[in-house]
Amino acid sequence: MSQYFQPEIETASREEIKKLQDERLAKQVQYVYDNLPYYRNRMENKGVRPEDIKSTEDLHKLPFITKDDLRDAYPYGLLAKPLSECVRIHSTSGTTGRRVVAFYTQHDIDLWSECCARAIVAAGGSKEDVVHVCYGYGLFTGGSGLDGGSHKLGCLTLPMSSGNTERQIQFMEDMGSTILCCTPSYAQYLAESIAERGVKDKLRLKAGIFGAEAWTEEMRQEIEKALGIKAYDIYGLTEISGPGVAFECSDQTGMHINEDHFIPEVINPQTGEVLPDGEKGELVFTCITKEAFPLIRYRTRDICILSREKCSCGRTHVKMTKPLGRSDDMMVVKGVNVFPSQIETVLINQGFQANYQIIVTRDKSHQDNIEIQVEKTPFMAQDQTFDTAQATKKLVSGLKAMLGIYAEVKLVEPNTIPRSEGKAVRVIDKRNLYKG
Ligand code: DLL
Protein backbone atom coordinates (compact mmCIF):
# COMPACT_ATOMS: atom_id res chain seq x y z
CA MET A 1 0.00 0.00 0.00
CA SER A 2 1.51 3.31 -1.07
CA GLN A 3 1.80 6.19 1.33
CA TYR A 4 1.10 8.68 -1.47
CA PHE A 5 -1.33 8.82 -4.38
CA GLN A 6 1.08 10.70 -6.68
CA PRO A 7 4.51 10.41 -5.02
CA GLU A 8 6.37 12.21 -7.83
CA ILE A 9 4.29 15.35 -7.22
CA GLU A 10 3.57 15.04 -3.53
CA THR A 11 7.22 14.58 -2.57
CA ALA A 12 8.85 16.68 -5.33
CA SER A 13 11.70 18.93 -4.21
CA ARG A 14 10.89 22.55 -3.41
CA GLU A 15 12.87 23.58 -6.53
CA GLU A 16 10.79 21.29 -8.73
CA ILE A 17 7.55 22.62 -7.24
CA LYS A 18 8.67 26.23 -7.72
CA LYS A 19 9.63 25.56 -11.35
CA LEU A 20 6.28 23.94 -12.05
CA GLN A 21 4.41 26.81 -10.40
CA ASP A 22 6.36 29.47 -12.34
CA GLU A 23 5.65 27.79 -15.67
CA ARG A 24 2.01 27.14 -14.93
CA LEU A 25 1.41 30.60 -13.47
CA ALA A 26 2.79 32.46 -16.52
CA LYS A 27 0.69 30.29 -18.83
CA GLN A 28 -2.44 30.63 -16.72
CA VAL A 29 -2.23 34.42 -16.47
CA GLN A 30 -2.00 34.65 -20.26
CA TYR A 31 -4.97 32.26 -20.56
CA VAL A 32 -7.07 34.27 -18.14
CA TYR A 33 -6.09 37.55 -19.84
CA ASP A 34 -7.15 36.14 -23.19
CA ASN A 35 -10.39 34.56 -22.00
CA LEU A 36 -11.80 36.63 -19.13
CA PRO A 37 -12.54 40.25 -20.09
CA TYR A 38 -13.59 40.86 -16.46
CA TYR A 39 -10.11 40.07 -15.18
CA ARG A 40 -8.32 41.56 -18.22
CA ASN A 41 -9.92 44.92 -17.36
CA ARG A 42 -8.75 44.55 -13.79
CA MET A 43 -5.20 43.89 -14.95
CA GLU A 44 -5.30 46.82 -17.35
CA ASN A 45 -6.58 49.13 -14.62
CA LYS A 46 -3.62 48.07 -12.49
CA GLY A 47 -1.22 48.46 -15.42
CA VAL A 48 -0.15 44.78 -15.42
CA ARG A 49 0.34 42.76 -18.59
CA PRO A 50 0.64 38.95 -18.83
CA GLU A 51 4.33 39.21 -19.77
CA ASP A 52 5.01 40.95 -16.43
CA ILE A 53 4.18 37.69 -14.65
CA LYS A 54 7.10 35.31 -15.06
CA SER A 55 7.23 33.64 -11.66
CA THR A 56 5.55 33.41 -8.25
CA GLU A 57 7.60 36.45 -7.15
CA ASP A 58 5.46 38.51 -9.56
CA LEU A 59 2.13 37.33 -8.11
CA HIS A 60 1.77 40.39 -5.89
CA LYS A 61 1.47 42.59 -9.00
CA LEU A 62 -1.86 41.02 -9.89
CA PRO A 63 -5.22 42.29 -8.61
CA PHE A 64 -7.24 40.27 -6.09
CA ILE A 65 -10.61 38.69 -6.76
CA THR A 66 -13.15 38.80 -3.92
CA LYS A 67 -16.48 37.16 -3.27
CA ASP A 68 -18.14 40.46 -4.23
CA ASP A 69 -16.48 40.20 -7.65
CA LEU A 70 -17.96 36.72 -8.05
CA ARG A 71 -21.39 38.10 -7.22
CA ASP A 72 -20.87 40.99 -9.66
CA ALA A 73 -19.78 38.64 -12.38
CA TYR A 74 -22.65 36.19 -11.75
CA PRO A 75 -23.37 33.94 -13.53
CA TYR A 76 -20.91 33.80 -16.45
CA GLY A 77 -18.54 36.75 -16.01
CA LEU A 78 -15.66 34.62 -14.70
CA LEU A 79 -16.26 31.63 -16.92
CA ALA A 80 -13.24 31.08 -19.19
CA LYS A 81 -14.59 28.24 -21.38
CA PRO A 82 -17.70 27.97 -23.53
CA LEU A 83 -20.57 26.38 -21.62
CA SER A 84 -20.53 23.53 -24.13
CA GLU A 85 -17.13 22.48 -22.70
CA CYS A 86 -18.36 22.53 -19.10
CA VAL A 87 -19.76 19.39 -17.53
CA ARG A 88 -20.75 20.48 -13.99
CA ILE A 89 -21.58 23.35 -11.71
CA HIS A 90 -21.42 23.59 -7.93
CA SER A 91 -22.59 26.41 -5.76
CA THR A 92 -22.08 27.73 -2.26
CA SER A 93 -24.65 28.24 0.39
CA GLY A 94 -24.03 31.98 0.68
CA THR A 95 -25.83 33.72 3.52
CA THR A 96 -26.46 37.00 1.70
CA GLY A 97 -27.05 38.05 -1.91
CA ARG A 98 -26.49 35.90 -4.93
CA ARG A 99 -25.06 32.45 -4.67
CA VAL A 100 -21.60 31.81 -6.05
CA VAL A 101 -21.61 29.37 -8.96
CA ALA A 102 -18.42 27.56 -10.00
CA PHE A 103 -18.02 25.74 -13.33
CA TYR A 104 -15.97 22.66 -14.20
CA THR A 105 -14.71 21.05 -17.39
CA GLN A 106 -14.05 17.30 -17.36
CA HIS A 107 -10.35 18.11 -16.97
CA ASP A 108 -11.17 20.23 -13.88
CA ILE A 109 -13.18 17.38 -12.37
CA ASP A 110 -10.36 14.89 -13.04
CA LEU A 111 -7.76 17.05 -11.29
CA TRP A 112 -10.12 17.73 -8.39
CA SER A 113 -10.69 13.98 -7.97
CA GLU A 114 -6.92 13.47 -7.87
CA CYS A 115 -6.62 16.03 -5.08
CA CYS A 116 -9.29 14.20 -3.08
CA ALA A 117 -7.66 10.84 -3.80
CA ARG A 118 -4.43 12.24 -2.33
CA ALA A 119 -6.40 13.15 0.82
CA ILE A 120 -7.86 9.66 1.14
CA VAL A 121 -4.44 8.02 0.74
CA ALA A 122 -2.99 10.45 3.30
CA ALA A 123 -5.67 9.23 5.72
CA GLY A 124 -4.41 5.68 5.22
CA GLY A 125 -6.80 4.75 2.41
CA SER A 126 -6.23 2.38 -0.51
CA LYS A 127 -8.41 0.57 -3.04
CA GLU A 128 -9.20 -1.98 -0.33
CA ASP A 129 -11.22 0.60 1.59
CA VAL A 130 -14.95 1.21 1.83
CA VAL A 131 -15.44 4.97 1.74
CA HIS A 132 -18.65 6.15 3.35
CA VAL A 133 -19.45 9.63 2.02
CA CYS A 134 -22.06 11.46 4.05
CA TYR A 135 -21.21 14.97 3.01
CA GLY A 136 -24.19 16.38 1.15
CA TYR A 137 -24.39 15.62 -2.58
CA GLY A 138 -25.87 18.19 -4.93
CA LEU A 139 -24.75 21.78 -5.33
CA PHE A 140 -22.47 21.46 -2.27
CA THR A 141 -19.02 20.18 -3.27
CA GLY A 142 -18.45 17.86 -0.29
CA GLY A 143 -20.27 14.75 -1.54
CA SER A 144 -19.12 14.83 -5.18
CA GLY A 145 -15.57 15.81 -4.22
CA LEU A 146 -14.83 12.90 -1.88
CA ASP A 147 -16.84 10.59 -4.11
CA GLY A 148 -14.60 11.55 -7.05
CA GLY A 149 -11.47 10.93 -4.98
CA SER A 150 -12.74 7.58 -3.79
CA HIS A 151 -13.51 6.47 -7.35
CA LYS A 152 -10.13 7.66 -8.59
CA LEU A 153 -8.45 5.51 -5.96
CA GLY A 154 -10.68 2.55 -6.72
CA CYS A 155 -12.33 2.28 -3.31
CA LEU A 156 -15.82 0.90 -2.84
CA THR A 157 -17.74 4.16 -2.55
CA LEU A 158 -20.95 4.53 -0.56
CA PRO A 159 -22.64 7.72 -1.86
CA MET A 160 -24.79 8.14 1.26
CA SER A 161 -25.19 11.93 1.23
CA SER A 162 -26.25 13.52 4.51
CA GLY A 163 -29.18 12.71 6.75
CA ASN A 164 -31.03 9.59 7.84
CA THR A 165 -28.67 8.70 10.63
CA GLU A 166 -30.34 5.34 11.20
CA ARG A 167 -29.58 4.27 7.62
CA GLN A 168 -26.03 5.66 7.82
CA ILE A 169 -25.25 3.45 10.80
CA GLN A 170 -26.96 0.41 9.30
CA PHE A 171 -24.89 0.72 6.09
CA MET A 172 -21.72 1.32 8.04
CA GLU A 173 -22.37 -1.94 9.82
CA ASP A 174 -23.58 -3.98 6.81
CA MET A 175 -21.07 -2.71 4.22
CA GLY A 176 -18.13 -2.54 6.62
CA SER A 177 -17.35 1.13 5.98
CA THR A 178 -13.72 1.87 6.84
CA ILE A 179 -13.37 5.58 6.05
CA LEU A 180 -16.03 8.07 7.06
CA CYS A 181 -16.30 11.41 5.22
CA CYS A 182 -18.58 14.12 6.68
CA THR A 183 -18.53 17.37 8.61
CA PRO A 184 -16.95 17.07 12.06
CA SER A 185 -20.22 18.11 13.71
CA TYR A 186 -22.06 15.31 11.94
CA ALA A 187 -19.28 12.88 12.89
CA GLN A 188 -19.86 13.86 16.46
CA TYR A 189 -23.60 13.33 16.12
CA LEU A 190 -23.02 9.95 14.47
CA ALA A 191 -20.69 9.02 17.32
CA GLU A 192 -23.40 9.90 19.86
CA SER A 193 -25.98 7.87 17.94
CA ILE A 194 -23.62 4.91 17.60
CA ALA A 195 -22.96 5.01 21.35
CA GLU A 196 -26.69 5.13 22.09
CA ARG A 197 -27.25 2.04 19.95
CA GLY A 198 -24.22 0.31 21.43
CA VAL A 199 -22.97 -0.83 18.00
CA LYS A 200 -19.46 0.64 18.02
CA ASP A 201 -17.88 -2.83 18.17
CA LYS A 202 -19.72 -3.96 15.07
CA LEU A 203 -18.15 -1.22 12.92
CA ARG A 204 -14.91 -1.42 10.92
CA LEU A 205 -14.22 2.31 10.77
CA LYS A 206 -10.54 3.21 10.94
CA ALA A 207 -10.35 6.82 9.73
CA GLY A 208 -12.45 9.89 9.13
CA ILE A 209 -11.94 12.78 6.71
CA PHE A 210 -13.70 15.73 8.24
CA GLY A 211 -13.89 19.31 7.04
CA ALA A 212 -16.05 22.06 5.56
CA GLU A 213 -16.32 23.82 8.93
CA ALA A 214 -14.13 24.86 11.80
CA TRP A 215 -13.29 22.26 14.44
CA THR A 216 -10.79 22.24 17.22
CA GLU A 217 -8.00 19.90 18.23
CA GLU A 218 -10.08 18.99 21.30
CA MET A 219 -13.02 18.03 19.10
CA ARG A 220 -10.67 15.81 17.07
CA GLN A 221 -9.65 13.96 20.20
CA GLU A 222 -13.26 13.50 21.23
CA ILE A 223 -14.28 12.09 17.84
CA GLU A 224 -11.21 9.84 17.65
CA LYS A 225 -12.01 8.41 21.06
CA ALA A 226 -15.74 8.05 20.51
CA LEU A 227 -15.42 6.29 17.15
CA GLY A 228 -12.06 4.58 17.72
CA ILE A 229 -10.58 6.10 14.54
CA LYS A 230 -7.95 8.58 13.35
CA ALA A 231 -9.64 11.84 12.34
CA TYR A 232 -8.09 13.86 9.52
CA ASP A 233 -8.89 17.40 8.48
CA ILE A 234 -9.63 18.39 4.89
CA TYR A 235 -10.04 21.91 3.56
CA GLY A 236 -11.38 23.50 0.43
CA LEU A 237 -13.89 25.89 -0.99
CA THR A 238 -16.27 25.84 -3.91
CA GLU A 239 -14.67 28.79 -5.68
CA ILE A 240 -11.32 26.96 -5.85
CA SER A 241 -12.85 23.50 -6.65
CA GLY A 242 -14.14 22.06 -3.35
CA PRO A 243 -12.66 19.71 -0.72
CA GLY A 244 -9.07 18.65 -1.30
CA VAL A 245 -7.44 22.04 -1.83
CA ALA A 246 -5.50 20.97 1.28
CA PHE A 247 -5.53 17.84 3.41
CA GLU A 248 -3.98 16.42 6.51
CA CYS A 249 -1.38 13.64 6.64
CA SER A 250 -0.27 11.23 9.39
CA ASP A 251 1.66 14.07 11.07
CA GLN A 252 -1.65 15.81 11.88
CA THR A 253 0.01 19.20 12.25
CA GLY A 254 -1.60 21.14 9.43
CA MET A 255 -2.84 20.49 5.92
CA HIS A 256 -0.67 20.14 2.81
CA ILE A 257 -1.90 22.46 0.06
CA ASN A 258 -1.88 20.87 -3.39
CA GLU A 259 0.64 23.38 -4.64
CA ASP A 260 0.90 21.97 -8.14
CA HIS A 261 -2.65 23.28 -8.65
CA PHE A 262 -3.10 26.13 -6.18
CA ILE A 263 -0.54 28.75 -5.18
CA PRO A 264 -1.26 30.04 -1.66
CA GLU A 265 -0.39 33.44 -0.23
CA VAL A 266 -1.19 34.88 3.18
CA ILE A 267 -2.01 38.58 3.27
CA ASN A 268 -2.87 41.24 5.80
CA PRO A 269 -6.66 41.45 5.34
CA GLN A 270 -6.68 45.18 5.98
CA THR A 271 -3.87 46.27 3.66
CA GLY A 272 -3.52 43.41 1.18
CA GLU A 273 0.21 43.21 1.93
CA VAL A 274 1.74 39.73 1.45
CA LEU A 275 2.99 38.27 4.75
CA PRO A 276 5.91 35.87 5.22
CA ASP A 277 5.44 32.21 6.21
CA GLY A 278 4.67 31.86 9.91
CA GLU A 279 2.51 34.98 10.07
CA LYS A 280 -1.22 34.88 10.53
CA GLY A 281 -3.38 36.41 7.81
CA GLU A 282 -5.97 35.85 5.11
CA LEU A 283 -5.39 32.97 2.74
CA VAL A 284 -5.38 33.80 -0.99
CA PHE A 285 -5.31 31.22 -3.79
CA THR A 286 -4.28 31.34 -7.42
CA CYS A 287 -5.45 28.39 -9.49
CA ILE A 288 -2.79 27.39 -12.04
CA THR A 289 -4.41 24.38 -13.71
CA LYS A 290 -8.11 25.15 -13.83
CA GLU A 291 -9.86 25.66 -17.15
CA ALA A 292 -13.46 26.72 -16.57
CA PHE A 293 -13.27 28.87 -13.43
CA PRO A 294 -9.61 29.85 -13.06
CA LEU A 295 -9.55 32.34 -10.21
CA ILE A 296 -6.41 34.38 -9.70
CA ARG A 297 -5.51 35.72 -6.23
CA TYR A 298 -8.89 34.81 -4.77
CA ARG A 299 -9.35 36.10 -1.22
CA THR A 300 -10.80 33.24 0.82
CA ARG A 301 -11.49 35.26 4.01
CA ASP A 302 -10.06 32.30 5.94
CA ILE A 303 -7.39 33.25 8.44
CA CYS A 304 -4.44 30.87 8.70
CA ILE A 305 -0.67 30.49 8.88
CA LEU A 306 1.56 28.79 6.27
CA SER A 307 4.56 26.67 7.11
CA ARG A 308 7.22 25.12 4.87
CA GLU A 309 8.90 23.14 7.63
CA LYS A 310 9.85 19.56 6.80
CA CYS A 311 6.98 17.15 7.41
CA SER A 312 7.46 13.66 8.86
CA CYS A 313 5.16 12.20 6.18
CA GLY A 314 7.64 13.05 3.43
CA ARG A 315 5.31 15.37 1.55
CA THR A 316 6.97 18.60 0.53
CA HIS A 317 3.96 20.77 -0.18
CA VAL A 318 3.42 23.79 2.08
CA LYS A 319 1.16 23.28 5.09
CA MET A 320 -1.63 25.55 6.30
CA THR A 321 -2.97 25.56 9.82
CA LYS A 322 -6.63 24.83 10.33
CA PRO A 323 -8.51 28.02 9.51
CA LEU A 324 -8.23 30.01 12.74
CA GLY A 325 -11.30 32.06 11.95
CA ARG A 326 -12.66 34.08 9.08
CA SER A 327 -11.90 37.66 8.42
CA ASP A 328 -15.63 38.11 7.77
CA ASP A 329 -17.17 35.59 10.25
CA MET A 330 -15.20 37.05 13.07
CA MET A 331 -17.65 38.73 15.40
CA VAL A 332 -16.84 42.04 16.93
CA VAL A 333 -18.61 42.02 20.29
CA LYS A 334 -18.17 44.94 22.66
CA GLY A 335 -15.39 46.06 20.35
CA VAL A 336 -13.48 42.81 20.78
CA ASN A 337 -12.75 40.28 18.02
CA VAL A 338 -14.37 36.98 18.89
CA PHE A 339 -13.96 33.72 16.99
CA PRO A 340 -16.27 30.76 17.68
CA SER A 341 -13.19 28.50 17.82
CA GLN A 342 -11.95 30.34 20.92
CA ILE A 343 -15.24 29.70 22.67
CA GLU A 344 -15.20 26.06 21.63
CA THR A 345 -11.72 25.58 23.05
CA VAL A 346 -12.87 26.81 26.48
CA LEU A 347 -15.95 24.56 26.43
CA ILE A 348 -14.04 21.45 25.54
CA ASN A 349 -11.24 22.17 28.00
CA GLN A 350 -13.88 22.21 30.73
CA GLY A 351 -15.32 18.83 29.78
CA PHE A 352 -18.21 19.92 27.56
CA GLN A 353 -18.79 18.75 24.00
CA ALA A 354 -18.96 21.01 20.96
CA ASN A 355 -22.75 21.29 21.22
CA TYR A 356 -23.27 24.99 21.68
CA GLN A 357 -24.75 28.09 20.17
CA ILE A 358 -23.59 31.68 20.41
CA ILE A 359 -26.30 34.33 20.48
CA VAL A 360 -25.28 37.94 20.06
CA THR A 361 -27.74 40.76 20.70
CA ARG A 362 -27.62 44.53 21.08
CA ASP A 363 -29.81 46.19 23.67
CA LYS A 364 -31.60 49.54 23.52
CA SER A 365 -28.60 51.38 24.88
CA HIS A 366 -26.48 49.86 22.04
CA GLN A 367 -24.61 47.53 24.34
CA ASP A 368 -23.64 44.17 22.91
CA ASN A 369 -24.49 41.02 24.81
CA ILE A 370 -23.16 37.59 24.11
CA GLU A 371 -24.87 34.50 25.41
CA ILE A 372 -23.49 31.03 25.01
CA GLN A 373 -25.87 28.12 25.34
CA VAL A 374 -23.99 24.94 26.10
CA GLU A 375 -25.39 21.47 26.40
CA LYS A 376 -24.54 19.47 29.49
CA THR A 377 -23.05 16.13 28.51
CA PRO A 378 -25.34 13.13 29.21
CA PHE A 379 -23.00 12.23 32.07
CA MET A 380 -23.37 15.66 33.68
CA ALA A 381 -27.14 15.51 33.27
CA GLN A 382 -27.29 12.21 35.18
CA ASP A 383 -24.71 13.02 37.79
CA GLN A 384 -26.57 13.94 41.03
CA THR A 385 -23.51 15.79 42.31
CA PHE A 386 -23.12 17.98 39.21
CA ASP A 387 -23.29 21.60 40.33
CA THR A 388 -24.79 23.66 37.48
CA ALA A 389 -24.18 27.02 39.14
CA GLN A 390 -20.57 26.19 39.83
CA ALA A 391 -19.94 24.87 36.30
CA THR A 392 -21.55 27.97 34.81
CA LYS A 393 -19.37 30.23 36.91
CA LYS A 394 -16.27 28.35 35.84
CA LEU A 395 -17.21 28.67 32.16
CA VAL A 396 -17.86 32.40 32.51
CA SER A 397 -14.44 32.91 34.02
CA GLY A 398 -12.72 30.67 31.40
CA LEU A 399 -14.42 32.63 28.63
CA LYS A 400 -13.47 35.94 30.22
CA ALA A 401 -9.83 34.84 30.27
CA MET A 402 -9.96 33.70 26.62
CA LEU A 403 -12.01 36.53 25.10
CA GLY A 404 -11.40 39.40 27.44
CA ILE A 405 -15.14 40.11 27.80
CA TYR A 406 -18.03 38.86 29.89
CA ALA A 407 -20.22 36.28 28.20
CA GLU A 408 -23.42 35.00 29.74
CA VAL A 409 -23.53 31.20 29.90
CA LYS A 410 -26.65 29.04 29.96
CA LEU A 411 -26.29 25.33 30.52
CA VAL A 412 -29.05 23.41 28.75
CA GLU A 413 -30.06 19.75 28.74
CA PRO A 414 -28.42 17.24 26.36
CA ASN A 415 -29.83 17.10 22.82
CA THR A 416 -31.69 20.40 23.03
CA ILE A 417 -29.51 22.37 20.61
CA PRO A 418 -30.50 21.53 17.01
CA ARG A 419 -28.06 19.13 15.32
CA SER A 420 -26.84 19.68 11.80
CA GLU A 421 -26.33 17.12 9.07
CA GLY A 422 -24.12 19.55 7.19
CA LYS A 423 -22.29 22.55 8.53
CA ALA A 424 -23.23 23.41 12.12
CA VAL A 425 -24.89 26.75 12.82
CA ARG A 426 -22.88 28.09 15.75
CA VAL A 427 -23.60 31.79 15.69
CA ILE A 428 -26.92 33.59 15.78
CA ASP A 429 -26.16 37.27 15.46
CA LYS A 430 -29.38 39.15 16.07
CA ARG A 431 -27.79 42.56 15.71
CA ASN A 432 -28.36 42.66 11.93
CA LEU A 433 -25.16 44.62 11.55
CA TYR A 434 -24.76 43.91 7.88
CA LYS A 435 -28.27 44.64 6.66
CA GLY A 436 -29.20 47.87 4.87
O1 DLL B 1 -16.96 23.47 2.51
C1 DLL B 1 -15.77 22.43 0.72
C2 DLL B 1 -15.48 21.27 1.59
C3 DLL B 1 -16.34 20.19 1.59
C4 DLL B 1 -14.33 21.23 2.35
C5 DLL B 1 -16.07 19.04 2.34
C6 DLL B 1 -14.02 20.11 3.13
C7 DLL B 1 -14.89 19.02 3.14
P1 DLL B 1 -17.79 25.78 0.79
O2 DLL B 1 -19.15 25.35 1.12
O3 DLL B 1 -17.58 26.69 -0.38
O4 DLL B 1 -16.86 24.55 0.50
O5 DLL B 1 -17.18 26.47 2.10
C8 DLL B 1 -15.85 26.89 2.12
O6 DLL B 1 -15.74 26.45 4.50
O7 DLL B 1 -13.76 29.05 3.06
C9 DLL B 1 -13.85 27.70 5.12
O8 DLL B 1 -14.28 28.89 5.74
C10 DLL B 1 -14.76 26.55 5.52
N1 DLL B 1 -13.99 25.31 5.60
C11 DLL B 1 -13.79 24.38 4.66
N2 DLL B 1 -13.03 23.37 5.13
C12 DLL B 1 -12.70 23.70 6.41
C13 DLL B 1 -11.93 23.09 7.44
C14 DLL B 1 -16.58 23.52 1.36
N3 DLL B 1 -11.33 21.93 7.27
C15 DLL B 1 -15.51 27.44 3.48
N4 DLL B 1 -11.82 23.75 8.61
C16 DLL B 1 -14.05 27.78 3.62
C17 DLL B 1 -12.43 24.95 8.82
C18 DLL B 1 -13.30 24.96 6.70
N5 DLL B 1 -13.17 25.56 7.90
Residues whose N, C-alpha, C, O or C-beta is under 5 A from the ligand:
A	BS01	DLL	T92 T141 G142 F210 G211 A212 E213 A214 W215 D233 I234 Y235 G236 L237 T238 G242 P243 T300 D302 P323
